Amino acid sequence: MKMAIVSKKTIITDAIKEKIESTIQRLEKYINDDTEVKVKIDVKKKNQKIEVTIFAKDGVIIRAEESREDLYSAIDLVYDKLYKQLRKYKTQLIKRNKKNESIRFDNIEEYVACDSDESVIRKRKGFKIDPPMTEEEAIMQMDLLGHNFFIFRDLKTQEINIVYKRHDGYGIIEQV
């Protein structure tokens, strides 16, 4: 596993780096050696956040984040989330009869959903994406609707984009 640890606002001490590496490297038995893993640390006052992203070869991105006052407990909790997501991913691929070169499935126990299959589509909606609008107009429309995301056609590029609410503001998903 190729791991990169980054932080913009805080210095990563040797103890923190060692804790992150030892905890995340426990995933090595589930992830092949050439799989990229990015670890991002962010500190805001008493809130210590760790975000881990695993980039699988088939384009799937497995991501987990955890915020706590104690960074060490956040590291342990993010590992638990990642392991649960890997189990769920394995089960989904087995159901679809697919393989993945990044994940070592033989080391992961199968995920069992609680009451029902979580991947069942419960509702389907359709709506018209015209007229084109600016990002600011899309944010305003999303807020007016009270939604967490909004799909729109960008006025400049004419591409379909998605604006969504984040914990620190808004985000845009663009086509590439």
MITORKOL-730397 format. One line per field, with one value per residue: x, y, z of N, C-alpha, C in turn; residue in one letter. Coordinates in Angstrom, 1 decimal. Example, Ala and Ser with C-alpha at 12.3 -4.5 7.8 and 13.67 -1.06 7.14 Angstrom:
residues 2
n.px: c(13.2;12.8)
n.py: c(-5.7;-2.2)
n.pz: c(7.8;7.1)
ca.px: c(12.3;13.7)
ca.py: c(-4.5;-1.1)
ca.pz: c(7.8;7.1)
c.px: c(13.2;12.9)
c.py: c(-3.3;0.0)
c.pz: c(7.8;7.9)
code: c(A;S)
***
This chain:
residues 176
n.px: c(0.8;0.6;1.1;0.2;0.6;-0.9;-1.1;-2.5;-2.7;-1.4;1.4;2.7;3.5;6.1;5.0;2.2;2.3;3.4;1.3;-0.8;0.3;0.7;-1.9;-3.4;-1.9;-2.7;-4.7;-3.4;-3.5;-5.8;-5.7;-4.0;-0.5;0.2;-1.8;-3.2;-3.3;-4.5;-4.0;-5.5;-5.0;-6.7;-7.0;-9.1;-9.5;-10.7;-11.4;-10.3;-9.6;-9.5;-9.1;-9.4;-8.6;-9.0;-7.8;-9.0;-8.0;-9.9;-11.2;-13.0;-13.6;-12.8;-13.7;-13.3;-14.1;-13.3;-14.1;-12.9;-12.1;-9.8;-7.2;-6.0;-8.0;-9.8;-8.4;-8.4;-11.2;-11.7;-10.4;-12.0;-14.3;-13.4;-12.8;-15.3;-16.5;-14.9;-15.7;-18.4;-18.1;-16.8;-18.9;-20.8;-19.5;-19.2;-21.9;-22.5;-20.9;-18.2;-14.7;-11.9;-8.9;-7.5;-8.3;-8.0;-9.9;-10.1;-9.2;-11.1;-14.0;-17.4;-19.8;-22.8;-25.9;-28.2;-31.3;-32.4;-31.5;-29.2;-28.6;-30.8;-32.9;-35.1;-36.7;-37.4;-36.8;-37.5;-36.5;-36.6;-33.7;-33.3;-33.5;-30.1;-27.8;-25.9;-23.3;-23.8;-26.6;-27.5;-26.8;-28.5;-31.0;-30.9;-30.8;-33.3;-35.0;-34.4;-32.8;-29.9;-28.3;-28.0;-28.8;-27.7;-27.5;-24.6;-24.1;-21.9;-20.3;-22.2;-22.4;-23.6;-23.8;-23.3;-24.2;-23.5;-24.1;-21.6;-19.8;-18.3;-19.2;-20.0;-19.9;-18.9;-19.6;-18.2;-18.3;-15.8)
n.py: c(-1.2;2.2;4.9;8.2;10.9;13.8;17.2;20.4;22.5;21.7;20.3;17.2;15.0;12.6;10.6;10.8;10.2;7.6;6.3;6.6;5.2;2.6;1.9;2.2;0.5;-1.9;-2.5;-3.6;-6.4;-6.5;-5.0;-4.6;-4.2;-2.1;-0.3;3.0;5.1;7.8;10.0;12.4;15.0;17.2;20.0;21.8;24.0;22.3;20.1;17.3;16.0;13.1;11.9;9.4;8.0;5.6;4.5;2.5;0.2;-0.1;2.3;2.8;4.5;4.4;5.8;7.3;9.2;10.8;12.6;13.8;14.9;13.8;12.8;10.3;8.5;9.0;8.1;5.3;4.9;5.6;3.6;1.4;2.1;2.1;-0.6;-1.8;-0.7;-1.9;-4.6;-4.4;-3.6;-5.8;-7.7;-6.6;-6.7;-9.5;-10.3;-9.2;-10.6;-9.9;-9.0;-7.5;-5.9;-4.5;-5.2;-7.6;-10.1;-12.6;-12.3;-10.8;-10.9;-11.7;-9.1;-8.6;-7.4;-5.6;-5.5;-5.3;-5.3;-2.8;-1.5;-1.3;0.4;2.8;4.9;6.7;9.6;12.2;15.1;18.2;19.7;22.2;25.8;26.6;27.5;29.6;28.7;29.9;30.5;27.9;27.0;28.7;27.8;25.2;25.6;26.9;24.8;23.2;21.1;18.7;18.5;19.5;19.2;20.5;22.4;23.8;27.2;28.4;26.2;24.3;21.8;19.0;19.4;18.9;20.4;20.5;20.3;20.8;20.1;22.3;24.3;24.5;22.2;21.2;18.9;18.0;17.1;15.2)
n.pz: c(0.0;-0.9;1.0;1.8;3.9;4.8;6.0;6.4;8.4;10.7;12.4;11.8;14.2;15.1;16.7;16.1;13.4;13.4;14.8;12.9;10.7;11.7;12.4;10.0;8.3;9.1;7.4;5.3;4.9;3.6;1.3;-1.8;-2.5;-4.3;-4.1;-3.7;-0.9;0.8;3.5;5.4;7.7;9.8;11.9;14.0;16.4;19.1;17.7;16.1;13.1;11.0;7.7;5.5;2.4;0.0;-3.1;-5.3;-8.0;-10.0;-10.2;-8.1;-5.1;-1.8;1.2;4.4;7.2;10.4;13.3;16.3;19.7;20.6;18.7;18.4;19.1;17.0;14.9;15.3;15.1;12.5;11.1;11.8;10.4;7.8;7.5;7.7;5.4;3.4;3.8;3.1;0.4;-0.7;-0.5;-2.2;-4.7;-4.9;-5.1;-7.5;-9.1;-9.7;-10.0;-8.2;-8.5;-6.5;-4.0;-1.5;-1.2;0.1;2.7;4.0;6.0;5.1;4.5;6.3;5.9;8.1;8.4;5.9;2.3;1.7;-0.7;-2.3;-4.4;-3.3;-4.1;-7.1;-8.9;-11.3;-13.1;-14.8;-16.3;-17.2;-17.1;-18.1;-15.4;-13.1;-10.7;-8.3;-8.5;-8.6;-6.0;-4.5;-5.4;-4.5;-1.7;-1.4;-2.0;0.1;0.0;0.1;-2.0;-5.5;-8.9;-11.8;-15.0;-16.1;-16.7;-18.1;-19.1;-20.1;-19.1;-17.1;-13.7;-10.2;-7.2;-3.8;-0.2;2.2;5.3;5.7;4.0;0.6;-2.2;-5.5;-8.0;-10.9;-14.4;-15.9)
ca.px: c(0.0;1.3;0.4;0.6;-0.1;-0.8;-1.8;-2.2;-2.6;-0.8;2.6;2.4;4.6;6.5;4.1;1.0;2.6;3.5;0.0;-1.5;0.9;0.5;-3.3;-3.8;-1.2;-3.4;-5.5;-2.5;-3.9;-7.1;-5.4;-2.8;0.7;0.3;-3.0;-2.9;-4.0;-4.2;-4.5;-5.5;-5.3;-7.2;-7.3;-9.8;-9.7;-10.7;-11.8;-9.2;-10.3;-8.7;-9.8;-8.6;-9.2;-8.4;-8.1;-8.9;-7.6;-11.1;-11.9;-13.8;-12.9;-13.3;-13.4;-13.9;-13.5;-13.8;-13.6;-12.9;-11.2;-8.6;-6.8;-5.7;-9.3;-10.3;-7.6;-9.0;-12.6;-11.7;-10.0;-13.2;-15.2;-12.8;-12.9;-16.7;-16.8;-14.3;-16.5;-19.6;-17.7;-16.6;-20.2;-21.5;-18.9;-19.6;-23.3;-22.5;-19.9;-17.1;-13.5;-11.2;-7.4;-6.9;-8.8;-7.7;-11.2;-10.0;-8.9;-12.2;-15.3;-18.5;-20.7;-24.2;-26.8;-29.0;-32.6;-32.7;-30.4;-29.1;-28.4;-32.1;-33.4;-36.4;-37.5;-36.8;-37.4;-36.9;-36.8;-36.0;-32.5;-33.2;-32.5;-28.8;-27.6;-24.6;-23.1;-24.5;-28.0;-27.8;-26.8;-29.7;-32.1;-30.8;-31.3;-34.7;-35.7;-34.1;-32.1;-28.5;-27.6;-28.9;-28.3;-28.0;-26.7;-23.7;-24.3;-20.7;-19.8;-23.3;-22.3;-24.4;-23.0;-24.0;-23.7;-23.9;-23.7;-20.6;-19.8;-17.6;-19.7;-20.6;-19.0;-19.4;-19.1;-18.2;-17.9;-14.4)
ca.py: c(0.0;3.4;5.8;9.6;11.6;15.3;18.1;21.8;23.4;21.1;19.5;15.8;14.5;11.3;9.8;10.7;9.5;6.2;5.7;6.5;4.2;1.3;1.5;2.0;-0.6;-3.1;-2.8;-4.2;-7.7;-6.4;-4.1;-4.9;-3.3;-0.9;0.6;4.3;5.5;9.2;10.3;13.9;15.4;18.6;20.4;23.0;24.2;21.1;19.1;16.7;15.2;12.3;11.5;8.4;7.7;4.4;4.6;1.2;0.2;0.0;3.6;2.9;5.2;4.1;7.0;7.4;10.3;10.7;13.8;13.7;15.8;13.0;12.3;8.9;7.7;9.2;7.2;4.0;4.8;5.7;2.2;0.6;2.5;1.6;-2.1;-2.1;-0.4;-3.0;-5.8;-4.1;-3.6;-7.2;-8.4;-6.1;-7.3;-10.9;-10.4;-8.8;-11.6;-9.1;-9.0;-6.2;-6.2;-3.8;-5.7;-9.1;-10.5;-13.8;-11.9;-10.0;-11.6;-11.1;-8.2;-9.0;-6.2;-5.9;-6.0;-5.4;-4.9;-1.3;-1.0;-1.3;1.8;3.0;5.9;7.2;10.9;12.8;16.5;18.9;20.4;23.5;26.4;26.6;28.5;29.7;27.9;30.6;30.3;26.5;26.9;29.4;26.9;24.0;26.1;27.2;23.5;22.5;19.8;18.6;18.5;20.0;18.9;21.7;22.6;25.0;28.3;28.6;25.0;23.6;20.4;18.7;19.4;18.7;21.2;19.8;20.9;20.1;20.6;23.6;25.1;23.8;21.5;21.0;17.8;18.4;16.0;15.3)
ca.pz: c(0.0;-1.0;1.9;1.8;5.0;4.6;6.9;6.1;9.5;11.9;12.2;12.1;15.0;14.9;17.4;15.3;12.1;13.8;15.1;11.7;9.9;12.3;12.3;8.6;7.7;9.4;6.2;4.3;4.5;2.7;0.2;-2.4;-2.2;-5.1;-4.0;-3.1;0.3;1.2;4.8;5.6;9.1;9.9;13.3;14.2;17.8;19.8;16.8;15.4;12.0;10.1;6.5;4.7;1.1;-0.7;-4.5;-5.9;-9.4;-10.9;-10.1;-6.9;-4.0;-0.5;2.0;5.7;8.1;11.8;14.1;17.8;20.4;20.6;17.3;18.4;19.0;15.7;14.0;15.5;14.6;11.0;10.7;11.9;9.3;6.5;7.4;7.4;4.0;2.6;3.9;2.3;-1.0;-1.1;-0.6;-3.4;-5.8;-5.0;-5.6;-9.0;-9.7;-10.3;-9.2;-8.0;-8.3;-5.4;-2.7;-1.2;-0.6;0.9;4.1;4.6;6.2;4.3;5.2;6.4;6.2;9.3;8.2;4.4;1.5;1.7;-2.0;-3.0;-4.7;-2.7;-4.8;-8.3;-9.3;-12.5;-13.2;-16.0;-15.9;-17.9;-17.9;-17.5;-14.4;-12.5;-9.5;-7.2;-8.7;-8.2;-4.5;-4.0;-5.7;-3.5;-0.4;-1.5;-1.9;1.4;-0.3;0.4;-3.3;-6.6;-10.2;-12.7;-16.2;-15.9;-17.7;-18.9;-19.8;-20.5;-18.6;-16.0;-12.5;-8.9;-6.1;-2.6;1.1;3.0;6.7;5.7;3.0;-0.5;-3.1;-6.8;-8.7;-12.4;-15.3;-16.5)
c.px: c(0.9;0.5;1.0;-0.1;0.2;-1.6;-1.5;-1.9;-1.9;0.5;2.3;3.7;4.9;5.5;2.7;1.2;2.7;2.2;-0.8;-1.0;0.6;-1.0;-3.7;-3.1;-1.8;-4.4;-4.7;-3.0;-5.2;-6.8;-4.1;-1.7;0.7;-1.0;-2.7;-3.8;-3.6;-4.9;-4.4;-5.8;-5.7;-7.5;-7.9;-10.2;-9.6;-11.0;-10.7;-9.9;-9.2;-9.6;-8.9;-9.3;-8.3;-8.8;-7.9;-8.6;-8.8;-11.8;-12.7;-12.9;-13.6;-12.8;-14.1;-13.3;-14.1;-13.2;-13.8;-12.0;-9.8;-8.3;-6.6;-7.0;-9.9;-9.7;-8.2;-10.4;-12.6;-11.3;-11.2;-14.2;-14.7;-13.0;-14.4;-17.1;-16.1;-15.1;-17.8;-19.3;-17.5;-17.9;-20.9;-20.8;-19.2;-21.0;-23.3;-21.5;-18.8;-15.9;-12.9;-9.8;-6.8;-7.2;-8.5;-8.9;-11.0;-9.7;-10.1;-13.4;-16.4;-19.4;-22.1;-25.0;-27.8;-30.4;-32.9;-31.4;-30.4;-29.0;-29.7;-32.6;-34.9;-37.3;-36.7;-37.6;-36.7;-37.3;-36.0;-34.8;-32.3;-33.9;-31.2;-28.7;-26.2;-24.5;-23.9;-26.0;-28.4;-27.8;-28.1;-30.9;-32.1;-31.3;-32.8;-35.6;-35.5;-33.4;-30.6;-27.7;-28.6;-28.2;-28.7;-27.1;-25.9;-23.9;-23.1;-20.3;-20.9;-23.3;-23.2;-23.5;-23.9;-23.4;-24.3;-23.4;-22.6;-20.6;-19.1;-18.1;-20.4;-19.5;-19.7;-18.8;-19.3;-17.8;-16.5;-14.3)
c.py: c(1.2;4.5;7.2;10.3;13.1;16.0;19.6;22.7;22.9;20.4;18.1;15.3;13.1;10.3;9.6;9.9;8.0;5.6;5.6;5.3;2.8;0.9;1.3;0.8;-1.9;-3.5;-3.5;-5.6;-7.7;-5.7;-4.5;-3.8;-2.0;0.0;1.9;4.6;6.9;9.5;11.8;14.2;16.9;18.9;21.7;23.1;22.8;19.9;18.6;15.7;14.4;11.8;10.6;8.0;6.6;4.5;3.2;1.3;0.4;1.3;3.8;3.6;4.9;5.1;6.9;8.6;10.2;12.0;13.5;14.7;15.1;12.4;10.8;8.0;7.9;8.3;5.8;3.8;4.9;4.3;1.3;0.9;2.0;0.1;-2.5;-1.8;-1.4;-4.2;-5.6;-4.2;-5.0;-7.9;-7.9;-6.6;-8.8;-11.1;-10.1;-9.7;-10.8;-9.3;-7.7;-6.5;-5.5;-4.4;-7.2;-9.6;-11.7;-13.5;-11.1;-10.9;-10.9;-10.2;-8.7;-7.8;-6.6;-6.4;-6.2;-5.0;-3.4;-0.7;-1.0;0.1;1.9;4.0;6.4;8.5;11.3;14.2;17.1;19.7;21.7;24.6;26.3;27.7;28.6;28.9;28.6;30.5;28.8;26.3;27.6;28.5;25.7;24.5;26.4;25.9;22.8;21.2;19.9;18.7;19.0;19.7;20.0;21.6;23.9;26.0;28.4;27.3;24.1;22.1;20.3;18.6;19.2;19.6;20.5;20.5;20.1;20.7;22.0;24.5;24.3;23.2;21.4;19.8;18.1;17.1;16.3;14.5)
c.pz: c(0.0;-0.2;1.9;3.0;4.8;5.7;6.5;7.3;10.7;11.5;12.6;12.9;14.7;15.5;16.6;14.0;12.4;14.1;13.8;10.8;10.4;12.2;10.9;7.9;8.1;8.3;5.1;3.9;3.7;1.4;-0.4;-2.3;-3.0;-5.1;-3.2;-2.0;0.7;2.6;5.0;7.0;9.1;11.4;13.3;15.7;18.5;19.0;16.0;14.3;11.2;8.9;5.8;3.5;0.4;-2.2;-5.1;-7.4;-10.4;-10.9;-8.9;-5.8;-2.7;0.5;3.3;6.4;9.5;12.5;15.6;18.4;20.5;19.3;17.3;18.4;17.7;14.7;14.1;14.9;13.1;10.4;10.7;10.7;8.0;6.4;7.1;6.0;3.1;2.6;3.0;0.8;-1.5;-1.4;-1.9;-4.6;-6.0;-5.5;-7.1;-9.8;-10.4;-9.4;-9.1;-7.8;-7.1;-4.0;-2.6;-0.5;0.3;2.4;4.8;4.8;5.4;5.2;5.2;6.8;7.3;8.9;6.7;3.6;1.3;0.3;-2.8;-3.2;-4.2;-3.4;-6.0;-8.7;-10.6;-12.5;-14.4;-15.5;-16.6;-17.0;-17.3;-16.4;-13.9;-11.3;-8.4;-7.3;-8.3;-6.7;-4.0;-4.2;-4.7;-2.2;-0.3;-1.4;-0.6;1.2;0.1;-0.9;-4.3;-7.9;-11.1;-13.9;-16.0;-17.0;-18.7;-19.7;-20.5;-20.1;-17.4;-14.8;-11.3;-7.9;-4.8;-1.3;1.7;4.4;6.7;4.6;1.9;-1.4;-4.4;-7.4;-10.2;-13.2;-15.8;-17.7)
code: c(M;K;M;A;I;V;S;K;K;T;I;I;T;D;A;I;K;E;K;I;E;S;T;I;Q;R;L;E;K;Y;I;N;D;D;T;E;V;K;V;K;I;D;V;K;K;K;N;Q;K;I;E;V;T;I;F;A;K;D;G;V;I;I;R;A;E;E;S;R;E;D;L;Y;S;A;I;D;L;V;Y;D;K;L;Y;K;Q;L;R;K;Y;K;T;Q;L;I;K;R;N;K;K;N;E;S;I;R;F;D;N;I;E;E;Y;V;A;C;D;S;D;E;S;V;I;R;K;R;K;G;F;K;I;D;P;P;M;T;E;E;E;A;I;M;Q;M;D;L;L;G;H;N;F;F;I;F;R;D;L;K;T;Q;E;I;N;I;V;Y;K;R;H;D;G;Y;G;I;I;E;Q;V)
***
